[in-house]
């Protein structure tokens, strides 16, 4: 057992024991002195701690000290009533602090209780209640601010985790303090009631048991009772004061109470000049003691002049230091290491779009970026890297560009305070606006004003605001490039995420059968065609089954796709309805397979150019049939041909979905409207 554990256990046990057994007066003197020591330690810790969370255990401390103090009060009560000798500490407080006068002692004791109960406790209780309420209400906003800082790269994942933990700790602390303040309030009430009982009980004991007159009993027992009340009230007052200091302390980490008080009260020389002038005026004009008021006023003015001189010197030194730092910055060699850093995803925008990203101006673009990462994670199972947001004065005011690994891949332009209206194809009546194109899908659209919005929506137009346009565009760019953004470290993090519940699987697969890089290639192949990797345990199970047969990541990808057929069918083939598709002529499939060449680096398609052109022409013709019907372009092939056919068409026909028969659930109903073939 640790020494600290032993001490805390004895401290709590002693508080309980002292309520039961009688403590000799000598030991009681030591315990009362120790109680005063503890109260002073708590008070000065609360005073000089940097922030409230430095004393996060204060509610527990409050409970323990209150219990210990009450147990000593009970022990001293026993001694007063039984022997009339509670020890030197109680006697000294009764005679010296109380002035050896019953009336003075009672008045001092009541004043202490009033100060503690009505001023300190009442204020601390209200501050603790309000602080707890506002801390809890502010939690969602603080969490969003942390997510925004993390998303913009202002903080790291570790810093974000530490901040979240601190927010949760603060909420728990202030919630506990709201309840713990009741201990202090109850302690003050208990002290008053115990003192009143002791006064009545002492007089009864003196008169009935010891044969004293009422006057003698009052003189002896009331003085001792007042001393007992005072010796308990002083530590209680200090603990109450510590509670008040702690709940009103500045929440900044670098705050120092003494420095903060002096800096805020004595930082303006003109304040001291005004105060000094007023005091001198009162000392001269009024009957107040002239020497005292004039002296204090003169000291205030002198201190103000000294502070003003020091501030001027500090400003000059600060200017000199700034100049020297700038010169030193120019002289020292440039550190180019920071210039080598390439952000995975960047969103740069002109100064006209800054209000959309500035939270203080009501912008919610940062929150939308946070939601993009969440949406991609839920949809595809991949963690999107931090998206860096930057303003770029070289861009047009309303222009934005999207970069992947430092290279621009897309751009767009918005009109601030306008809305984009798009015709979904069913609107007959047109509205006036500025013609443009929607940046994500390059659909024709119109910029309209706020006053036209309701009418456009009533006519059937799809109306979106500028932040939604940028967020949608960014989402599509991220979704189309997510395979490239998936790094080995990301794959390792995903594996670690499922390792606890799939220890045997991961130990078998990595690194015995496949390396992290090989698993990365399989996951990239899936993401490249929009297949979610959220079901990573199933993917790893399949890889573990077939990695002993082949090391070709493309072939392994096909096996994984077949194991994910439920997800693929759910994605492309709606339940309870027939899906219109195009099939592949067996002759074309045979032609493709005859053109596959195997090498040590893997298989590739070596098809004659004329045959490739013929196949692609047929594919475009059949896809157009599906588009005319308003259907998605889906082609069904045999499993062995699927990946080669996808490679053949992916550079020429965008968004073409190629699915093998083994990737379709048995209950899916298909309807073929054509077949890709060559003459």
ROFILO-985497 format. One record per residue (C-alpha): z, y, x. Coordinates in steps of 0.02 Angstrom, whole numbers, padded with zeros to 5 digits, always signed. Layout:
ROFILO-985497
ZYX
...
END
This chain:
ROFILO-985497
+00000+00000+00000
-00042+00173+00064
+00097+00297+00100
+00023+00419-00025
+00020+00285-00160
+00202+00244-00122
+00254+00427-00131
+00168+00459-00297
+00241+00299-00370
+00418+00346-00314
+00394+00524-00379
+00348+00460-00552
+00481+00324-00551
+00616+00447-00499
+00573+00560-00646
+00602+00414-00764
+00760+00352-00678
+00841+00526-00675
+00829+00530-00865
+00938+00374-00873
+01064+00377-00731
+01184+00515-00677
+01137+00601-00515
+01275+00667-00399
+01277+00856-00381
+01233+00848-00195
+01077+00745-00225
+01032+00857-00373
+01035+01009-00256
+00910+00921-00141
+00798+00872-00288
+00800+01048-00361
+00752+01120-00191
+00614+00990-00176
+00553+01036-00352
+00544+01218-00297
+00445+01163-00143
+00319+01066-00249
+00297+01214-00368
+00262+01332-00221
+00138+01210-00144
+00044+01196-00309
+00045+01385-00334
-00025+01428-00162
-00152+01287-00169
-00217+01359-00333
-00216+01534-00257
-00313+01494-00098
-00430+01355-00155
-00614+01401-00142
-00654+01346-00319
-00570+01263-00466
-00646+01093-00426
-00550+01091-00260
-00400+01046-00370
-00488+00929-00489
-00329+00825-00503
-00229+00974-00569
-00208+00906-00747
-00124+00750-00675
-00019+00857-00557
+00034+00963-00706
+00091+00810-00803
+00189+00736-00657
+00276+00899-00608
+00321+00937-00789
+00397+00763-00813
+00494+00776-00648
+00560+00950-00690
+00619+00895-00864
+00707+00743-00789
+00802+00858-00669
+00847+00969-00816
+00918+00818-00907
+01016+00765-00752
+01091+00939-00728
+01136+00943-00914
+01235+00782-00893
+01332+00854-00746
+01367+01020-00835
+01435+00934-00990
+01527+00792-00902
+01601+00871-00744
+01564+01057-00755
+01496+01044-00575
+01304+01032-00573
+01293+01082-00389
+01272+01237-00283
+01091+01273-00333
+01126+01285-00519
+01288+01381-00489
+01202+01505-00372
+01061+01537-00495
+01189+01565-00634
+01300+01685-00534
+01181+01769-00412
+01017+01778-00510
+01111+01806-00673
+01226+01934-00592
+01384+01833-00638
+01368+01909-00809
+01329+01807-00964
+01231+01945-01051
+01126+01985-00897
+01093+01801-00865
+01039+01771-01044
+00925+01924-01042
+00844+01875-00876
+00817+01697-00939
+00739+01756-01103
+00627+01879-01011
+00565+01739-00896
+00527+01630-01047
+00437+01772-01136
+00331+01808-00982
+00291+01624-00960
+00262+01579-01142
+00187+01737-01220
+00088+01803-01071
+00040+01670-00945
+00037+01513-01054
-00046+01597-01203
-00182+01675-01095
-00210+01517-00993
-00225+01412-01150
-00357+01527-01223
-00455+01540-01059
-00451+01350-01035
-00512+01322-01214
-00656+01446-01199
-00704+01386-01025
-00708+01204-01082
-00817+01250-01231
-00940+01356-01133
-00948+01230-00990
-00996+01094-01113
-01123+01204-01202
-01201+01255-01036
-01226+01076-00974
-01403+01050-01047
-01463+01216-00976
-01391+01176-00804
-01471+01004-00808
-01640+01080-00850
-01620+01208-00710
-01585+01067-00587
-01739+00972-00648
-01843+01131-00630
-01781+01163-00452
-01814+00981-00407
-01986+00988-00484
-02035+01145-00388
-01967+01074-00225
-01826+01199-00208
-01701+01057-00189
-01709+00875-00135
-01667+00722-00239
-01499+00706-00150
-01456+00888-00186
-01507+00867-00368
-01397+00712-00382
-01250+00806-00305
-01274+00953-00425
-01280+00838-00577
-01122+00751-00521
-01037+00920-00497
-01088+00977-00672
-01016+00818-00747
-00856+00837-00645
-00837+01019-00700
-00858+00970-00882
-00727+00833-00867
-00608+00948-00770
-00612+01094-00892
-00599+00975-01039
-00443+00900-00960
-00373+01073-00921
-00394+01123-01103
-00274+00984-01150
-00163+00995-00995
-00117+01177-01031
-00022+01109-01181
+00098+01027-01057
+00145+01199-00989
+00167+01270-01163
+00276+01124-01215
+00377+01136-01054
+00425+01316-01092
+00479+01270-01268
+00578+01121-01204
+00667+01231-01075
+00721+01354-01211
+00782+01216-01328
+00876+01123-01189
+00964+01285-01139
+01017+01322-01318
+01082+01143-01339
+01176+01155-01174
+01261+01318-01225
+01324+01245-01389
+01366+01078-01311
+01457+01157-01164
+01567+01265-01276
+01609+01112-01384
+01650+01007-01231
+01760+01142-01154
+01859+01174-01313
+01875+00996-01379
+01882+00891-01220
+01960+01005-01090
+02070+01112-01203
+01992+01278-01151
+01991+01433-01257
+01824+01485-01327
+01814+01631-01205
+01848+01522-01052
+01724+01391-01113
+01591+01526-01136
+01625+01598-00962
+01611+01430-00875
+01479+01333-00970
+01361+01473-01022
+01347+01536-00842
+01308+01359-00781
+01186+01330-00924
+01096+01494-00887
+01088+01442-00703
+01016+01274-00753
+00888+01362-00863
+00840+01483-00724
+00824+01348-00591
+00705+01255-00707
+00615+01410-00769
+00566+01472-00595
+00463+01317-00545
+00395+01308-00722
+00341+01490-00708
+00255+01456-00541
+00162+01304-00611
+00110+01409-00762
+00048+01545-00645
-00049+01415-00544
-00129+01354-00706
-00181+01530-00752
-00254+01562-00579
-00351+01400-00582
-00433+01423-00753
-00480+01604-00714
-00544+01569-00537
-00722+01614-00492
-00835+01460-00496
-00934+01509-00341
-00911+01389-00197
-00892+01526-00067
-00767+01628-00166
-00602+01672-00081
-00479+01749-00206
-00392+01867-00085
-00554+01928-00008
-00635+01941-00179
-00491+02046-00248
-00490+02166-00102
-00680+02176-00098
-00693+02215-00283
-00544+02333-00296
-00558+02427-00132
-00744+02424-00095
-00783+02601-00159
-00708+02746-00059
-00740+02871-00199
-00624+02771-00313
-00482+02790-00187
-00520+02977-00170
-00512+03001-00359
-00350+02900-00375
-00270+02994-00229
-00319+03162-00304
-00244+03116-00473
-00079+03060-00395
-00064+03220-00290
-00101+03324-00445
+00036+03233-00544
+00159+03255-00400
+00129+03443-00391
+00109+03491-00574
+00231+03373-00663
+00419+03344-00637
+00380+03172-00563
+00450+03139-00386
+00333+03246-00282
+00366+03163-00115
+00324+02988-00180
+00168+03034-00278
+00097+03153-00147
+00128+03026-00008
+00043+02883-00101
-00102+02998-00151
-00126+03055+00029
-00125+02875+00092
-00256+02830-00039
-00371+02971+00016
-00350+02929+00201
-00388+02745+00169
-00543+02796+00070
-00609+02902+00215
-00578+02760+00338
-00669+02636+00226
-00815+02757+00206
-00831+02774+00395
-00826+02585+00420
-00960+02560+00288
-01075+02685+00373
-01049+02599+00541
-01084+02429+00461
-01245+02493+00382
-01306+02558+00551
-01262+02393+00635
-01350+02298+00497
-01509+02401+00521
-01502+02370+00708
-01475+02183+00684
-01620+02174+00561
-01735+02263+00683
-01683+02148+00824
-01709+01993+00717
-01883+02051+00668
-01926+02084+00850
-01856+01915+00902
-01956+01831+00764
-02114+01911+00830
-02076+01863+01010
-02033+01680+00984
-02174+01550+00978
-02235+01503+00805
-02168+01340+00735
-02323+01254+00665
-02236+01092+00615
-02199+01160+00441
-02384+01199+00419
-02427+01014+00435
-02336+00970+00273
-02455+00928+00131
-02389+00925-00048
-02451+00779-00153
-02484+00890-00305
-02495+01079-00312
-02524+01198-00456
-02573+01371-00393
-02598+01515-00513
-02637+01700-00514
-02507+01834-00545
-02557+01848-00728
-02489+01672-00762
-02321+01705-00677
-02234+01750-00843
-02275+01574-00908
-02180+01498-00761
-02037+01624-00757
-01889+01562-00858
-01814+01737-00861
-01970+01799-00953
-01966+01658-01079
-02092+01547-00990
-02077+01359-01012
-02213+01298-00893
-02084+01224-00773
-02005+01126-00916
-02175+01062-00966
-02208+01004-00787
-02044+00908-00793
-02101+00826-00955
-02267+00778-00873
-02175+00673-00744
-02073+00593-00884
-02230+00560-00989
-02325+00476-00845
-02173+00371-00802
-02160+00307-00981
-02348+00284-01002
-02399+00209-00834
-02234+00159-00754
-02268+00263-00597
-02159+00403-00530
-02261+00561-00507
-02220+00654-00346
-02142+00826-00358
-02269+00950-00425
-02264+01109-00322
-02292+01271-00419
-02351+01423-00320
-02422+01593-00360
-02578+01642-00262
-02632+01823-00255
-02804+01771-00194
-02843+01695-00364
-02899+01792-00515
-02749+01848-00620
-02777+01717-00755
-02847+01579-00645
-02759+01421-00589
-02810+01278-00475
-02743+01101-00455
-02735+01022-00283
-02710+00840-00235
-02647+00821-00056
-02698+00998-00015
-02876+00983-00083
-02930+01070-00242
-02986+00945-00373
-02993+01053-00529
-02971+01229-00594
-02959+01327-00754
-02936+01499-00825
-02835+01560-00973
-02817+01720-01071
-02637+01778-01082
-02576+01815-01260
-02724+01717-01330
-02742+01543-01405
-02880+01415-01379
-02960+01351-01539
-03064+01191-01534
-03174+01121-01671
-03131+00935-01694
-03301+00912-01777
-03248+00931-01958
-03241+01121-01970
-03383+01201-02066
-03332+01384-02068
-03336+01467-01897
-03219+01601-01832
-03252+01738-01706
-03184+01725-01532
-03224+01723-01347
-03326+01566-01304
-03253+01454-01169
-03229+01272-01121
-03070+01170-01131
-03030+01131-00947
-02967+00952-00969
-03113+00876-01065
-03242+01018-01049
-03258+01034-01237
-03325+01196-01313
-03186+01310-01377
-03144+01489-01425
-03010+01610-01367
-02930+01688-01519
-02788+01813-01545
-02618+01783-01622
-02675+01861-01786
-02816+01733-01801
-02707+01582-01767
-02650+01542-01944
-02826+01559-02015
-02899+01447-01879
-02769+01313-01912
-02801+01325-02099
-02987+01297-02069
-02951+01140-01968
-02965+01202-01790
-02852+01128-01657
-02756+01278-01587
-02657+01270-01424
-02564+01399-01322
-02596+01436-01136
-02446+01335-01068
-02505+01183-01166
-02681+01203-01096
-02618+01205-00917
-02496+01062-00948
-02630+00954-01030
-02753+00990-00890
-02622+00949-00758
-02575+00788-00850
-02755+00728-00852
-02779+00767-00667
-02619+00676-00623
-02665+00528-00733
-02838+00512-00655
-02768+00523-00477
-02605+00428-00498
-02673+00277-00404
-02705+00383-00250
-02533+00464-00264
-02441+00297-00265
-02376+00279-00087
-02297+00131+00001
-02128+00217-00012
-02153+00237-00200
-02190+00050-00213
-02035+00009-00111
-01931+00119-00228
-02003+00029-00379
-01963-00140-00301
-01786-00084-00261
-01767-00027-00441
-01794-00204-00509
-01716-00299-00364
-01540-00308-00436
-01597-00405-00589
-01736-00502-00500
-01659-00543-00332
-01738-00717-00315
-01911-00655-00362
-01911-00511-00238
-01840-00617-00097
-01979-00745-00125
-02119-00616-00136
-02076-00482-00007
-02110-00500+00136
-02137-00689+00138
-02294-00693+00029
-02352-00512+00022
-02315-00350+00112
-02273-00189+00023
-02446-00124+00069
-02532-00271-00017
-02427-00247-00174
-02472-00063-00166
-02659-00107-00170
-02635-00214-00325
-02535-00079-00415
-02665+00052-00366
-02804-00058-00438
-02709-00069-00602
-02671+00118-00610
-02851+00159-00565
-02906+00082-00729
-02761+00154-00829
-02657-00006-00841
-02469+00025-00845
-02362-00050-00707
-02197-00029-00801
-02182-00217-00822
-02161-00238-00635
-02062-00402-00647
-02211-00486-00734
-02330-00415-00604
-02222-00480-00462
-02203-00650-00547
-02393-00666-00555
-02415-00611-00375
-02285-00738-00319
-02380-00874-00414
-02552-00836-00342
-02517-00758-00171
-02508-00934-00098
-02687-00965-00158
-02773-00803-00103
-02733-00645-00007
-02877-00546-00086
-02790-00402-00177
-02939-00379-00293
-02930-00560-00351
-02741-00547-00367
-02767-00393-00475
-02873-00494-00595
-02736-00626-00609
-02609-00488-00644
-02721-00411-00777
-02730-00579-00865
-02541-00593-00863
-02533-00420-00941
-02654-00461-01080
-02528-00417-01216
-02513-00239-01147
-02701-00224-01121
-02739-00287-01297
-02612-00167-01369
-02690-00023-01272
-02873-00050-01316
-02875-00159-01473
-02776-00093-01623
-02689-00224-01729
-02753-00272-01902
-02925-00199-01876
-03088-00250-01797
-03135-00169-01631
-03317-00131-01595
-03371-00183-01420
-03523-00226-01313
-03542-00392-01222
-03628-00440-01060
-03779-00555-01057
-03740-00720-00967
-03900-00696-00866
-03836-00528-00804
-03669-00608-00762
-03757-00745-00663
-03862-00615-00573
-03706-00520-00523
-03616-00675-00461
-03767-00727-00358
-03761-00556-00272
-03577-00567-00222
-03553-00581-00033
-03392-00646+00042
-03325-00573+00205
-03162-00578+00301
-03120-00408+00228
-03153-00467+00050
-03298-00485-00071
-03426-00351-00112
-03578-00337-00227
-03750-00337-00143
-03865-00313-00291
-04046-00258-00272
-04072-00073-00317
-04202-00111-00453
-04086-00233-00540
-03939-00112-00525
-04042+00025-00607
-04095-00091-00746
-03917-00147-00780
-03851+00032-00779
-03990+00089-00896
-03946-00050-01018
-03762-00007-01006
-03795+00177-01046
-03902+00127-01193
-03768+00013-01266
-03627+00137-01232
-03726+00269-01327
-03724+00154-01479
-03534+00150-01471
-03521+00338-01447
-03635+00368-01597
-03513+00264-01699
-03368+00366-01633
-03296+00215-01541
-03226+00196-01366
-03345+00124-01236
-03281-00054-01211
-03380-00195-01129
-03318-00375-01131
-03362-00490-00984
-03311-00656-00914
-03158-00653-00799
-03250-00691-00638
-03376-00550-00663
-03261-00413-00728
-03209-00328-00566
-03385-00330-00491
-03462-00259-00649
-03327-00123-00654
-03367-00074-00475
-03552-00066-00516
-03529+00053-00663
-03375+00159-00621
-03470+00288-00517
-03604+00314-00650
-03519+00297-00819
-03351+00384-00834
-03214+00313-00946
-03304+00147-00969
-03177+00012-01012
-03218-00160-00943
-03109-00303-01007
-03125-00490-00979
-03103-00621-01115
-02944-00685-01030
-02864-00513-01050
-02875-00514-01240
-02745-00587-01357
-02809-00729-01471
-02770-00632-01630
-02881-00484-01582
-03035-00465-01692
-03193-00407-01601
-03360-00349-01669
-03509-00342-01551
-03643-00211-01581
-03748-00248-01428
-03771-00339-01264
-03806-00274-01090
-03959-00365-01028
-04111-00346-00916
-04287-00399-00949
END
